[in-house]
Amino acid sequence: MRNCDILVIGSGVAGLSFALHCADFFKDKKILVLSKGRFEDSNTFCAQGGIAAVMDRIKDSYEQHIEDTLRAGDGLCNPEIVEMVVRDAPVRMLELMDWGVEFDFENSELELAKEGGHSKHRILHCKDHTGTNVLNVLVEQCKSRSNIELRENHHVIELLKSDEKNECIGALVSDELHAYPIYADYVMLATGGAGQVYACTSNPEVATGDGIAMAKKIGAHLHNMAFVQFHPTVLHTAQNNKPFLISEAVRGFGAILRNAAGEDFMYRYDPRGSLATRDIVSRAIFYEMKNEQTPNVWLDLRHLDKNEFERKFPSIYAHISNLGIEVDKEMIPVKPAAHYFCGGVQTDSYGQTSVSRLLASGECAATGLHGANRLASNSLLEALVFSHRAAKLLRQSFVASEQSFSDISPVMMEPCDVRYKEIMTRVQEIMTEQVGIIRTKNGLEKAKDSIERMMAILPANKMNVELKEVENVVTVAHSVIENSLQQEKNCGGFFIKEYELENNHL
Ligand SMILES: Cc1cc2nc3c(=O)[nH]c(=O)nc-3n(C[C@H](O)[C@H](O)[C@H](O)COP(=O)(O)OP(=O)(O)OC[C@H]3O[C@@H](n4cnc5c(N)ncnc54)[C@H](O)[C@@H]3O)c2cc1C
């Protein structure tokens, strides 16, 4: 029995905006959105800086946004996709405003911020909690559509594929007690990123790369998995179990990175100083920390207007102040952390994957926009553009599946084993040490060996959500390593030490 017409896995910006468009295009179809945690457990909820779009074509231009994106992507972007996304951006922003997102305005004009790698002020934002505002608006809009059903705490543990055809037919879902199949005509994968593959990440705990791993398991092509973006500035604290991000927009506002000697070191690495692209800033920080044997560098705001900082970045200001840091008197300790997966499930320009009836959008997808390195604030935009295009594609070509869906009885979930957590921690350590900001060929080979040994000891056929997450993290880690070993030169966020001199990179 078919349980819904369109199944959406993930309730971040990609999943919810796709569900909304589908609900409006197909009044008679049922759209089911599943989320493994609560709505706020997503990268979207955490997004601070904003969304890049050319809203003022006198002070800015599509050509400049395209050029900045291509430059960050370091030769690996698909130029046609970049142009398409950049040109679609203003319409998607107006749509968000129509749905109820209140971007910041100044003197009745959009207040546009500037971030690393952007040549112009073009970031629309809601103070420093843009993602939270966008997510809340999308959730409310979805709740108002009678043909959308939202289910939190429903964890997809496998994608289902037809035995006869290369076709996705639904997913195996756990509601904590049981696992049962949900069948659909089309499945949208919107499961977000995989920051949890690393020990230090800006991503929440749900970001275990489930969609990427599950898609791989049913034969979908992955692309550019080597390209993991490290954000240069998460707050460094003694505990650091949940690193807090200090948005790039803070450097756009004028904050300066300094090393332990107080030097504004970034100009030694790039003429754009603290506003160079993330890959360059992260590597520079890595070298400074290594040379000075310190666990962090510093972000200096002491020369800036404290009240204006508080007005523009209320969440960051509150978080830092609660830790007792006075930004007008002392510097903020920061360090890099795994932040964004540029690679993922390969899609075409409408979000179609290599498996029929399986679409992908958002951070789990590799669309060709980011290439070797994502330009700041292009990712919420990418999700909005591709989710809209995928829904448009279905509007034009929806065909009910001919698959006969067999009823399977729910299976009981099994208890967690402490060893799963231990394996997860070990994988995160290996990835951080050997497959992080600076990689070596030898380190990659060693990491591959260790990860393969872990793959071999993971228990097979056990129905447990934590175990599935470990399997997914291991699968993603392995794909990152394999794709890293295939790279022949340093590019964007990807860096192998042996290639350093050849490429004359940092
Ligand atoms: C701290 C931080 C700040 C950021 N700031 C910005 C910014 O300013 N601008 C910008 O453009 N980008 C920013 N990003 C990146 C951006 O937020 C993400 O790329 C984007 O939100 C991804 O959206 P998504 O819908 O693809 O995934 P997410 O928002 O992560 O949503 C994924 C969803 O999938 C669900 N899910 C995952 N696995 C399963 C499963 N097995 N079963 C069921 N559900 C599942 C999750 O529960 C979640 O609901 C930031 C990211 C972080 C972490």
The ligand as a MOL file (V3000), in Angstrom:
LIG
                    3D

  0  0  0     0  0            999 V3000
M  V30 BEGIN CTAB
M  V30 COUNTS 53 58 0 0 0
M  V30 BEGIN ATOM
M  V30 1 C 26.3220 26.9100 12.5470 0
M  V30 2 C 25.9660 26.9870 11.0760 0
M  V30 3 C 25.8040 28.2190 10.4730 0
M  V30 4 C 25.4820 28.3080 9.1180 0
M  V30 5 N 25.2740 29.5430 8.5520 0
M  V30 6 C 24.8650 29.6080 7.2580 0
M  V30 7 C 24.5390 30.8580 6.6670 0
M  V30 8 O 24.5820 31.9020 7.3070 0
M  V30 9 N 24.1370 30.8670 5.3670 0
M  V30 10 C 24.0470 29.7390 4.6070 0
M  V30 11 O 23.6890 29.8110 3.4180 0
M  V30 12 N 24.3460 28.5360 5.1560 0
M  V30 13 C 24.7340 28.4500 6.4500 0
M  V30 14 N 25.0210 27.2310 6.9950 0
M  V30 15 C 24.8190 26.0210 6.1820 0
M  V30 16 C 23.3180 25.7790 6.0520 0
M  V30 17 O 22.7000 26.0220 7.2810 0
M  V30 18 C 23.0220 24.3730 5.6100 0
M  V30 19 O 23.7960 24.0050 4.5180 0
M  V30 20 C 21.5430 24.2380 5.2320 0
M  V30 21 O 20.7450 24.6890 6.2900 0
M  V30 22 C 21.2350 22.8050 4.9140 0
M  V30 23 O 19.8570 22.6670 4.8170 0
M  V30 24 P 19.2510 21.2320 4.5810 0
M  V30 25 O 17.7820 21.4030 4.5430 0
M  V30 26 O 19.9340 20.5990 3.4460 0
M  V30 27 O 19.7070 20.4050 5.8810 0
M  V30 28 P 19.3690 20.6000 7.4170 0
M  V30 29 O 18.8590 21.9540 7.6940 0
M  V30 30 O 20.5340 20.1510 8.1800 0
M  V30 31 O 18.1620 19.5920 7.6380 0
M  V30 32 C 18.3850 18.2100 7.5690 0
M  V30 33 C 17.1550 17.5210 8.0910 0
M  V30 34 O 17.2430 16.1330 7.8210 0
M  V30 35 C 16.8530 15.4030 8.9640 0
M  V30 36 N 17.4650 14.0850 8.8730 0
M  V30 37 C 18.7870 13.7690 8.7430 0
M  V30 38 N 18.9290 12.4360 8.6950 0
M  V30 39 C 17.6930 11.8910 8.7960 0
M  V30 40 C 17.1770 10.5770 8.8480 0
M  V30 41 N 17.9850 9.5110 8.7860 0
M  V30 42 N 15.8510 10.4010 8.9810 0
M  V30 43 C 15.0090 11.4510 9.0930 0
M  V30 44 N 15.4370 12.7270 9.0520 0
M  V30 45 C 16.7560 12.9410 8.9150 0
M  V30 46 C 17.3530 16.2570 10.1180 0
M  V30 47 O 16.6840 15.8960 11.2980 0
M  V30 48 C 16.9630 17.6380 9.5990 0
M  V30 49 O 15.6040 17.8810 9.8200 0
M  V30 50 C 25.3410 27.1250 8.3550 0
M  V30 51 C 25.5010 25.8890 8.9560 0
M  V30 52 C 25.8050 25.8090 10.3090 0
M  V30 53 C 25.9720 24.4670 10.9430 0
M  V30 END ATOM
M  V30 BEGIN BOND
M  V30 1 1 1 2
M  V30 2 1 2 3
M  V30 3 2 2 52
M  V30 4 2 3 4
M  V30 5 1 4 5
M  V30 6 1 4 50
M  V30 7 2 5 6
M  V30 8 1 6 7
M  V30 9 1 6 13
M  V30 10 2 7 8
M  V30 11 1 7 9
M  V30 12 1 9 10
M  V30 13 2 10 11
M  V30 14 1 10 12
M  V30 15 2 12 13
M  V30 16 1 13 14
M  V30 17 1 14 15
M  V30 18 1 14 50
M  V30 19 1 15 16
M  V30 20 1 16 17
M  V30 21 1 16 18
M  V30 22 1 18 19
M  V30 23 1 18 20
M  V30 24 1 20 21
M  V30 25 1 20 22
M  V30 26 1 22 23
M  V30 27 1 23 24
M  V30 28 2 24 25
M  V30 29 1 24 26
M  V30 30 1 24 27
M  V30 31 1 27 28
M  V30 32 2 28 29
M  V30 33 1 28 30
M  V30 34 1 28 31
M  V30 35 1 31 32
M  V30 36 1 32 33
M  V30 37 1 33 34
M  V30 38 1 33 48
M  V30 39 1 34 35
M  V30 40 1 35 36
M  V30 41 1 35 46
M  V30 42 1 36 37
M  V30 43 1 36 45
M  V30 44 2 37 38
M  V30 45 1 38 39
M  V30 46 1 39 40
M  V30 47 2 39 45
M  V30 48 1 40 41
M  V30 49 2 40 42
M  V30 50 1 42 43
M  V30 51 2 43 44
M  V30 52 1 44 45
M  V30 53 1 46 47
M  V30 54 1 46 48
M  V30 55 1 48 49
M  V30 56 2 50 51
M  V30 57 1 51 52
M  V30 58 1 52 53
M  V30 END BOND
M  V30 END CTAB
M  END
